[in-house]
């Protein structure tokens, strides 16, 4: 029963965190602000605070791509992967629903048209989803950075940088749950869903294996395993 309650708390935390993140993103994008820096800082800031708020309970993924990378890295059990993703998508759906009461007149189908820019958008989402997952794995899951207080800042700022760098190209989602919410609210066009999902999942997979190749604690563990094998 205790394990079940702990699992429910993690899933609920992911749902609430993604809800607040998604709600803020929709509001920021539909606010009419024309300052890219303000948009980027706002999105990065809300992600940062929600990662700090949820990190000690669920790890603060708030992103199916991050959950996939964490699973492949070995930081998330397979049994939690599906529930995490469902909780994140439900959080995004709830944010869309609540946001409808505030911004329904601004919901406009297919505002960002990727026609003629599919592959640049794909590359933009791939690179920065990779960067986001890579930063999360190294700052929030590595034994070498355990107990640090900067992981939320690092995660929030890589998204801020991504929004400034490629927001005009792909919309800078880097997150299937955020993509889902922006599709529902009309910021993204449904016909380009595959571009986002394929790039984001691929970015997560590459980040997980890049982490394994570069992490000091991974290599230390391997050395210890080989030593134990030789001794046995």
TIKOLSE-602530 format. One record per residue: x, y, z of N, C-alpha, C in turn; residue number from 0; residue in one letter. Coordinates in steps of 0.1 Angstrom, whole numbers, always signed. Example, Ala and Ser with C-alpha at 12.3 -4.5 7.8 and 13.67 -1.06 7.14 Angstrom:
BEGIN
    nc1    nc2    nc3   cac1   cac2   cac3    cc1    cc2    cc3    k  r
   +132    -57    +78   +123    -45    +78   +132    -33    +78    0  A
   +128    -22    +71   +137    -11    +71   +129     +0    +79    1  S
END
This chain:
BEGIN
    nc1    nc2    nc3   cac1   cac2   cac3    cc1    cc2    cc3    k  r
     +8    -12     +0     +0     +0     +0     +9    +13     +0    0  X
    +20    +12     +8    +28    +24     +8    +35    +27     -5    1  X
    +39    +16    -12    +45    +17    -25    +35    +23    -35    2  X
    +22    +18    -34    +12    +23    -43     +9    +38    -41    3  X
     +9    +42    -28     +6    +56    -25    +18    +65    -30    4  X
    +30    +60    -29    +42    +67    -33    +41    +69    -49    5  X
    +37    +58    -56    +36    +59    -70    +25    +69    -74    6  X
    +14    +69    -67     +3    +78    -70     +7    +93    -68    7  X
    +15    +95    -57    +20   +109    -55    +29   +113    -66    8  X
    +38   +104    -71    +47   +108    -82    +39   +111    -95    9  X
    +29   +103    -98    +21   +106   -110    +13   +119   -109   10  X
     +7   +121    -97     +0   +133    -95     +9   +146    -95   11  X
    +21   +144    -90    +30   +155    -91    +34   +159   -105   12  X
    +36   +148   -113    +39   +150   -127    +27   +157   -135   13  X
    +15   +153   -131     +4   +159   -137     +2   +174   -134   14  X
     +3   +177   -121     +2   +191   -116    +13   +199   -122   15  X
    +25   +194   -121    +37   +202   -127    +35   +205   -141   16  X
    +31   +195   -149    +29   +197   -164    +17   +207   -166   17  X
     +7   +206   -158     -5   +215   -159     +0   +229   -158   18  X
     +7   +232   -147    +11   +246   -145    +21   +251   -156   19  X
    +30   +242   -160    +39   +245   -171    +32   +248   -184   20  X
    +22   +239   -187    +15   +241   -200     +6   +253   -199   21  X
     -1   +255   -188    -10   +267   -187     -2   +280   -189   22  X
    +10   +280   -183    +18   +292   -184    +23   +294   -198   23  X
    +27   +283   -205    +32   +284   -219    +21   +290   -228   24  X
     +9   +284   -226     -3   +289   -235     -5   +304   -232   25  X
     -5   +308   -219     -8   +322   -216     +3   +331   -222   26  X
    +15   +327   -220    +26   +335   -225    +26   +337   -240   27  X
    +23   +326   -247    +23   +326   -262    +11   +334   -267   28  X
     +0   +334   -260    -12   +340   -265    -14   +354   -259   29  X
     -4   +359   -251     -5   +372   -244     -3   +383   -253   30  X
     +3   +380   -265     +5   +391   -274    +18   +398   -273   31  X
    +26   +394   -263    +39   +400   -261    +48   +398   -273   32  X
    +55   +409   -278    +63   +408   -290    +78   +407   -286   33  X
    +81   +406   -274    +95   +405   -270    +99   +390   -268   34  X
   +108   +385   -278   +112   +371   -277   +119   +368   -264   35  X
   +127   +377   -258   +134   +375   -246   +124   +373   -234   36  X
   +113   +381   -234   +103   +379   -224    +96   +366   -224   37  X
    +93   +362   -237    +87   +349   -239    +96   +338   -234   38  X
   +109   +338   -238   +118   +328   -235   +121   +327   -220   39  X
   +122   +339   -213   +125   +339   -199   +113   +334   -191   40  X
   +101   +338   -196    +89   +333   -189    +87   +318   -189   41  X
    +89   +312   -201    +88   +298   -202    +99   +291   -195   42  X
   +111   +296   -196   +122   +289   -188   +120   +290   -173   43  X
   +115   +302   -169   +112   +304   -154   +102   +295   -149   44  X
    +91   +293   -156    +80   +285   -150    +85   +270   -150   45  X
    +92   +266   -160    +98   +252   -160   +107   +251   -148   46  X
   +116   +261   -146   +125   +260   -135   +118   +258   -121   47  X
   +108   +266   -119   +102   +266   -106    +94   +253   -104   48  X
    +88   +248   -115    +80   +236   -113    +89   +223   -112   49  X
   +101   +224   -118   +111   +213   -116   +115   +213   -102   50  X
   +118   +225    -96   +122   +225    -82   +110   +220    -73   51  X
    +98   +224    -76    +86   +220    -68    +84   +205    -68   52  X
    +87   +199    -80    +83   +185    -81    +95   +175    -81   53  X
   +107   +180    -82   +119   +172    -83   +121   +162    -72   54  X
   +118   +166    -60   +120   +157    -48   +110   +146    -47   55  X
    +99   +147    -55    +89   +137    -54    +89   +128    -66   56  X
    +89   +134    -78    +88   +126    -90   +100   +127    -99   57  X
   +110   +135    -96   +121   +138   -105   +119   +150   -113   58  X
   +106   +155   -113   +104   +168   -121   +106   +166   -136   59  X
   +101   +156   -142   +103   +154   -156    +94   +164   -164   60  X
    +81   +163   -162    +71   +172   -168    +73   +172   -184   61  X
    +77   +161   -189    +80   +160   -203    +82   +145   -207   62  X
    +74   +139   -215    +76   +125   -219    +89   +122   -225   63  X
    +95   +132   -232   +109   +129   -238   +119   +128   -226   64  X
   +118   +136   -216   +127   +134   -205   +125   +121   -198   65  X
   +112   +117   -196   +109   +104   -190   +115    +92   -198   66  X
   +114    +93   -212   +120    +83   -220   +135    +82   -218   67  X
   +141    +94   -218   +156    +95   -216   +160    +89   -202   68  X
   +152    +93   -192   +155    +88   -179   +153    +72   -178   69  X
   +143    +67   -185   +142    +53   -185   +153    +46   -192   70  X
   +157    +51   -203   +169    +45   -211   +182    +46   -203   71  X
   +183    +57   -195   +195    +59   -187   +195    +50   -175   72  X
   +183    +45   -171   +182    +36   -159   +178    +44   -147   73  X
   +172    +56   -148   +168    +64   -137   +153    +64   -135   74  X
   +146    +56   -143   +131    +55   -142   +127    +41   -145   75  X
   +120    +34   -136   +116    +20   -139   +106    +20   -151   76  X
   +106     +9   -158    +97     +7   -169    +83     +8   -165   77  X
    +80     +3   -153    +66     +4   -148    +61    +18   -146   78  X
    +70    +28   -144    +66    +42   -142    +65    +49   -155   79  X
    +72    +44   -166    +73    +52   -178    +59    +55   -184   80  X
    +51    +45   -186    +37    +48   -191    +29    +57   -183   81  X
    +28    +54   -170    +20    +64   -161    +26    +78   -161   82  X
    +39    +79   -161    +44    +93   -162    +40   +100   -174   83  X
    +41    +93   -186    +37   +100   -198    +22   +103   -199   84  X
    +14    +94   -194     -1    +96   -193     -4   +108   -184   85  X
     +3   +109   -172     +1   +120   -163     +5   +133   -169   86  X
    +16   +133   -177    +20   +146   -183    +10   +150   -194   87  X
     +5   +141   -202     -4   +144   -212    -18   +149   -206   88  X
    -22   +143   -195    -34   +147   -188    -32   +161   -183   89  X
    -21   +164   -177    -18   +177   -172    -19   +188   -184   90  X
    -13   +184   -195    -14   +193   -207    -28   +195   -211   91  X
    -36   +184   -212    -50   +185   -216    -58   +194   -206   92  X
    -55   +192   -193    -62   +200   -183    -59   +215   -185   93  X
    -46   +218   -187    -42   +232   -189    -49   +238   -201   94  X
    -51   +230   -212    -58   +235   -224    -72   +238   -220   95  X
    -78   +229   -212    -92   +231   -209    -95   +243   -200   96  X
    -86   +245   -190    -88   +257   -182    -85   +269   -190   97  X
    -74   +268   -198    -71   +280   -206    -81   +284   -216   98  X
    -90   +274   -220   -100   +277   -229   -110   +288   -224   99  X
   -111   +288   -211   -120   +298   -204   -114   +312   -205  100  X
   -101   +313   -207    -94   +326   -207    -91   +331   -221  101  X
    -86   +321   -229    -81   +325   -242    -87   +319   -254  102  X
   -100   +314   -253   -106   +306   -264   -107   +315   -276  103  X
   -109   +328   -275   -110   +337   -286    -97   +338   -294  104  X
    -86   +334   -287    -72   +335   -294    -68   +321   -299  105  X
    -75   +311   -296    -71   +298   -301    -74   +298   -316  106  X
    -64   +296   -324    -65   +297   -339    -58   +285   -345  107  X
    -65   +276   -352    -59   +264   -358    -47   +267   -367  108  X
    -36   +260   -364    -25   +260   -373    -18   +274   -374  109  X
    -17   +281   -363    -10   +294   -363     +4   +293   -368  110  X
    +12   +283   -364    +25   +281   -368    +25   +271   -380  111  X
    +28   +276   -392    +28   +267   -404    +42   +264   -407  112  X
    +45   +251   -407    +59   +246   -410    +61   +243   -425  113  X
    +51   +246   -433    +52   +243   -447    +65   +249   -453  114  X
    +73   +241   -459    +85   +246   -465    +97   +247   -455  115  X
    +94   +244   -442   +104   +244   -432   +104   +232   -423  116  X
    +99   +221   -428    +97   +209   -420   +110   +204   -415  117  X
   +120   +203   -423   +133   +197   -419   +141   +206   -410  118  X
   +141   +220   -412   +147   +229   -402   +140   +228   -389  119  X
   +127   +227   -389   +119   +225   -376   +123   +212   -369  120  X
   +124   +201   -377   +127   +188   -372   +141   +189   -365  121  X
   +151   +195   -372   +164   +196   -367   +164   +204   -354  122  X
   +157   +215   -354   +157   +224   -342   +151   +217   -330  123  X
   +140   +209   -332   +134   +202   -321   +143   +190   -316  124  X
   +150   +184   -326   +159   +173   -322   +170   +178   -314  125  X
   +177   +189   -318   +189   +193   -312   +186   +198   -297  126  X
   +175   +206   -296   +172   +211   -283   +165   +202   -274  127  X
   +158   +192   -279   +152   +182   -270   +164   +173   -265  128  X
   +174   +170   -274   +186   +163   -270   +193   +171   -259  129  X
   +195   +184   -261   +202   +192   -251   +194   +193   -238  130  X
   +181   +194   -238   +173   +194   -226   +175   +181   -218  131  X
   +173   +170   -225   +174   +157   -219   +188   +154   -214  132  X
   +198   +158   -221   +212   +157   -217   +215   +164   -204  133  X
   +210   +177   -204   +212   +185   -192   +205   +179   -180  134  X
   +192   +174   -182   +185   +168   -171   +192   +156   -166  135  X
   +197   +147   -174   +204   +135   -170   +216   +138   -162  136  X
   +224   +148   -167   +237   +151   -160   +235   +159   -147  137  X
   +225   +167   -147   +223   +176   -135   +214   +170   -124  138  X
   +204   +161   -129   +194   +157   -119   +194   +142   -117  139  X
   +202   +134   -124   +202   +120   -122   +216   +114   -120  140  X
   +226   +121   -122   +240   +116   -120   +244   +116   -106  141  X
   +251   +105   -102   +257   +104    -88   +267   +115    -86  142  X
   +274   +119    -97   +284   +130    -95   +278   +143    -92  143  X
   +265   +145    -95   +259   +159    -92   +248   +157    -82  144  X
   +247   +146    -75   +237   +143    -65   +237   +154    -54  145  X
   +224   +159    -51   +223   +168    -40   +226   +183    -44  146  X
   +228   +185    -57   +231   +199    -61   +218   +207    -60  147  X
   +220   +220    -60   +208   +229    -59   +206   +237    -72  148  X
   +214   +234    -82   +214   +242    -95   +206   +235   -106  149  X
   +202   +222   -104   +196   +215   -115   +184   +222   -121  150  X
   +175   +228   -113   +164   +235   -119   +168   +247   -127  151  X
   +178   +254   -123   +183   +265   -131   +188   +261   -144  152  X
   +196   +250   -144   +202   +245   -156   +191   +240   -166  153  X
   +181   +233   -161   +170   +228   -169   +162   +240   -175  154  X
   +158   +250   -166   +151   +261   -171   +158   +270   -181  155  X
   +171   +271   -179   +179   +280   -188   +181   +273   -202  156  X
   +183   +260   -202   +185   +254   -215   +172   +256   -224  157  X
   +161   +255   -218   +148   +258   -225   +147   +273   -229  158  X
   +151   +282   -220   +152   +296   -224   +160   +298   -236  159  X
   +172   +292   -236   +181   +294   -247   +175   +288   -260  160  X
   +168   +277   -259   +162   +270   -270   +151   +279   -276  161  X
   +143   +285   -268   +132   +293   -272   +138   +305   -280  162  X
   +148   +311   -275   +154   +323   -282   +161   +318   -296  163  X
   +167   +306   -295   +175   +302   -307   +166   +297   -318  164  X
   +156   +289   -315   +148   +283   -326   +133   +285   -325  165  X
   +129   +293   -316   +115   +295   -314   +108   +300   -327  166  X
   +115   +308   -335   +109   +313   -347   +108   +302   -358  167  X
   +116   +291   -356   +117   +280   -366   +107   +269   -363  168  X
   +107   +264   -351    +98   +253   -348    +87   +256   -337  169  X
    +88   +267   -331    +79   +270   -319    +85   +266   -306  170  X
    +97   +259   -307   +104   +255   -295    +96   +248   -284  171  X
    +91   +236   -288    +84   +228   -278    +93   +219   -270  172  X
   +101   +211   -276   +111   +202   -270   +104   +192   -260  173  X
    +91   +190   -262    +83   +183   -252    +70   +178   -258  174  X
    +68   +165   -259    +55   +160   -265    +43   +165   -258  175  X
    +43   +166   -244    +31   +171   -237    +28   +186   -241  176  X
    +39   +194   -242    +37   +208   -246    +32   +209   -260  177  X
    +38   +200   -269    +34   +199   -282    +19   +196   -283  178  X
    +14   +186   -275     +0   +182   -275     -9   +194   -271  179  X
     -5   +201   -260    -13   +213   -256    -13   +224   -266  180  X
     -2   +226   -273     -2   +236   -284     -9   +232   -296  181  X
    -10   +219   -299    -18   +214   -310    -33   +217   -307  182  X
    -37   +214   -294    -51   +215   -290    -55   +230   -291  183  X
    -46   +239   -287    -49   +253   -286    -47   +260   -300  184  X
    -42   +253   -310    -41   +258   -323    -29   +266   -326  185  X
    -19   +266   -317     -6   +272   -320     +1   +264   -330  186  X
     +1   +251   -329     +7   +242   -339     -4   +235   -347  187  X
     +0   +231   -359    -10   +225   -368     -8   +209   -366  188  X
    -20   +202   -365    -19   +188   -363    -12   +180   -374  189  X
    -12   +185   -386     -6   +178   -397    +10   +177   -395  190  X
    +15   +185   -386    +29   +185   -384    +33   +178   -371  191  X
    +23   +171   -365    +26   +164   -352    +37   +154   -353  192  X
    +38   +147   -364    +49   +137   -366    +63   +144   -365  193  X
    +64   +156   -370    +77   +163   -370    +82   +164   -356  194  X
    +73   +169   -347    +76   +172   -333    +79   +159   -326  195  X
    +70   +149   -327    +71   +137   -319    +84   +129   -323  196  X
    +86   +128   -336    +98   +120   -341   +111   +127   -336  197  X
   +111   +140   -338   +123   +147   -334   +126   +146   -319  198  X
   +115   +148   -311   +116   +148   -296   +120   +135   -291  199  X
   +114   +124   -296   +117   +111   -291   +131   +107   -295  200  X
   +135   +110   -307   +149   +107   -312   +159   +115   -304  201  X
   +156   +128   -301   +165   +136   -292   +167   +130   -279  202  X
   +156   +124   -273   +156   +118   -260   +165   +105   -260  203  X
   +163    +97   -270   +171    +85   -272   +186    +88   -273  204  X
   +189    +97   -282   +203   +101   -284   +209   +107   -271  205  X
   +202   +115   -264   +206   +120   -251   +210   +110   -241  206  X
   +201    +99   -240   +203    +89   -230   +216    +81   -233  207  X
   +219    +79   -246   +231    +71   -249   +243    +80   -249  208  X
   +242    +93   -251   +253   +103   -250   +256   +104   -235  209  X
   +246   +104   -226   +249   +104   -212   +257    +92   -208  210  X
   +253    +80   -213   +260    +68   -209   +274    +68   -214  211  X
   +277    +75   -225   +290    +75   -231   +299    +85   -223  212  X
   +293    +95   -217   +301   +106   -211   +300   +107   -196  213  X
   +291   +100   -189   +290   +101   -175   +301    +94   -167  214  X
   +306   +101   -158   +317    +96   -150   +312    +84   -141  215  X
   +300    +86   -135   +295    +75   -126   +291    +63   -134  216  X
   +288    +64   -147   +285    +52   -155   +298    +44   -157  217  X
   +309    +52   -160   +322    +45   -163   +328    +39   -150  218  X
   +326    +46   -139   +330    +41   -126   +323    +28   -122  219  X
   +310    +28   -125   +302    +16   -122   +307     +4   -131  220  X
   +310     +7   -143   +315     -4   -152   +328     -9   -147  221  X
   +337     +0   -143   +350     -4   -138   +349    -13   -125  222  X
   +339     -9   -116   +337    -17   -104   +331    -31   -108  223  X
   +322    -31   -118   +317    -44   -123   +328    -53   -128  224  X
   +337    -48   -136   +347    -56   -142   +357    -61   -131  225  X
   +360    -52   -121   +368    -56   -110   +362    -68   -102  226  X
   +349    -66    -99   +342    -77    -92   +342    -90    -99  227  X
   +340    -89   -113   +340   -101   -121   +354   -108   -120  228  X
   +364   -100   -121   +378   -106   -121   +380   -113   -108  229  X
   +376   -106    -97   +378   -112    -84   +370   -125    -82  230  X
   +358   -125    -88   +349   -137    -86   +356   -149    -94  231  X
END
